[in-house]
Amino acid sequence: MYELYTVLAEYYDAIYRRRVERVKEEIDFVEEIFKNDAKREIKKILDLACGTGIPTVELARRGYEVTGLDLHEEMLTVAKKKAEREGLNIEFIHGDALDMDFENEFDAVTMFFSSIMYFDENAIKELFNSVIKALEPGGVFVADFPCWYYGRSDRPIVWNAEKGEERLIITDWREVEPATQKLHFKRLVQIINPNGEVRAFFVHDVLNIYTVREMKLLAKEYFEDVKIYGNLKRSLSPNDQRYWLVGIAP
Ligand SMILES: C[S@@+](CC[C@H](N)C(=O)[O-])C[C@H]1O[C@@H](n2cnc3c(N)ncnc32)[C@H](O)[C@@H]1O
């Protein structure tokens, strides 16, 4: 189920190369949220579901004291190597976000790149509860998630990527189950080495769809103040394709 985060972990940044290139813009936006929405100065950040550390490393580069937590050791191994290479001091924790037990330790908790979709309506309540416990009063939670409407694709989308001398051919399908609000994310990754040998991996993740209204209602039960912004701007427009949840801890 989690092949993308285990056997394919070392290919994750190659698969999401465009996101790696864009991460500075994301963190610029998150810093805008820190300055304008948080009710305290942000110094210490917990990046939940940090994966290979694409945003975690960028936050640390900007001088924040960062802890990254992820369920998959293979993803953390990649993240640790990147931090070491840049001489960044990031604490990485292997674990489930639902098992964390921090108390008033962070000024901000982040959860990037749709990771919140791994949490169904019971799990997300547990998550919000642990997040407000982990935050100092006035601290901020930031998580981005996509609009289900734009997320679906009836036909496979084929694209390619490169890692060193290896070429990757990636085929994606995304099926929406309207009644259960589940998004079936299916991906075939074929890795071709310079000798023409091919390895193939199939990924099938089941993600939870949230509308803006649902996310707001759920978050309001836990956070003092809740906002949903559009992509990389502190306002929401009717056709935004990605949303940013911002919650302030009581
Ligand atoms: C789409 S990736 C995003 C990684 C990273 N946040 C980024 O922006 O590139 C989703 C990540 O969520 C992690 N994950 C899924 N469920 C989790 C859980 N219950 N606790 C911690 N991490 C989890 C996966 O291991 C994976 O690294």
The ligand as a Tripos MOL2 file, in Angstrom:
@<TRIPOS>MOLECULE
LIG
   27    29     1     0     0
SMALL
NO_CHARGES

@<TRIPOS>ATOM
      1 C1          2.6010   12.8830    0.1740 C.3       1 LIG1
      2 S1          3.8680   12.4920    1.3210 S.3       1 LIG1
      3 C2          4.3080   14.1230    1.8550 C.3       1 LIG1
      4 C3          5.6920   14.2130    2.4290 C.3       1 LIG1
      5 C4          6.1470   15.6080    2.8250 C.3       1 LIG1
      6 N1          5.2490   16.2240    3.7890 N.3       1 LIG1
      7 C5          6.2920   16.5210    1.6280 C.2       1 LIG1
      8 O1          5.7560   17.6350    1.6810 O.co2     1 LIG1
      9 O2          6.9640   16.1530    0.6680 O.co2     1 LIG1
     10 C6          2.9360   11.8380    2.6790 C.3       1 LIG1
     11 C7          3.7760   11.4000    3.8660 C.3       1 LIG1
     12 O3          2.8750   11.1040    4.9390 O.3       1 LIG1
     13 C8          3.4610   10.0900    5.7290 C.3       1 LIG1
     14 N2          2.4190    9.5340    6.6040 N.ar      1 LIG1
     15 C9          1.2620    8.9310    6.2400 C.ar      1 LIG1
     16 N3          0.5480    8.5950    7.3270 N.ar      1 LIG1
     17 C10         1.2620    9.0090    8.4130 C.ar      1 LIG1
     18 C11         1.0570    8.9410    9.8180 C.ar      1 LIG1
     19 N4         -0.0360    8.3750   10.3310 N.pl3     1 LIG1
     20 N5          1.9950    9.4670   10.6350 N.ar      1 LIG1
     21 C12         3.1280   10.0310   10.1320 C.ar      1 LIG1
     22 N6          3.3800   10.1130    8.8070 N.ar      1 LIG1
     23 C13         2.4610    9.6110    7.9540 C.ar      1 LIG1
     24 C14         4.0310    9.1390    4.6870 C.3       1 LIG1
     25 O4          4.9930    8.2760    5.2290 O.3       1 LIG1
     26 C15         4.6060   10.1360    3.6650 C.3       1 LIG1
     27 O5          5.9640   10.3970    3.9190 O.3       1 LIG1
@<TRIPOS>BOND
     1     1     2 1
     2     2     3 1
     3     2    10 1
     4     3     4 1
     5     4     5 1
     6     5     6 1
     7     5     7 1
     8     7     8 2
     9     7     9 1
    10    10    11 1
    11    11    12 1
    12    11    26 1
    13    12    13 1
    14    13    14 1
    15    13    24 1
    16    14    15 ar
    17    14    23 ar
    18    15    16 ar
    19    16    17 ar
    20    17    18 ar
    21    17    23 ar
    22    18    19 1
    23    18    20 ar
    24    20    21 ar
    25    21    22 ar
    26    22    23 ar
    27    24    25 1
    28    24    26 1
    29    26    27 1
@<TRIPOS>SUBSTRUCTURE
     1 LIG1         1 GROUP 0 **** ****
